[in-house]
Amino acid sequence: MLTFKTIRQTAATGIMTEHYLRLLVAEGRCPGIYSGNRFLINVEALSELLDRQSREGVQENG
């Protein structure tokens, strides 16, 4: 089952700061949906995105 949380709830988990999450949403790079005026983050997809970017960074740096 998909887990959706608000920006503030996601930041409280310690994944990343609220400010950085808001920047990702503004840039359209954060996985999730709008429900009214709130953006709900797909936490599982965000974790996968961060894992993938981390692996790519390690491979590029040797």
Buried (B, 14 or more C-beta within 10 A) or exposed (E): EEBBBBBEBBBEEEBBEBEEBBEBBEEEEBBBEEEEEEBBBBBEBBBEBEEEEEEEEEEEEE
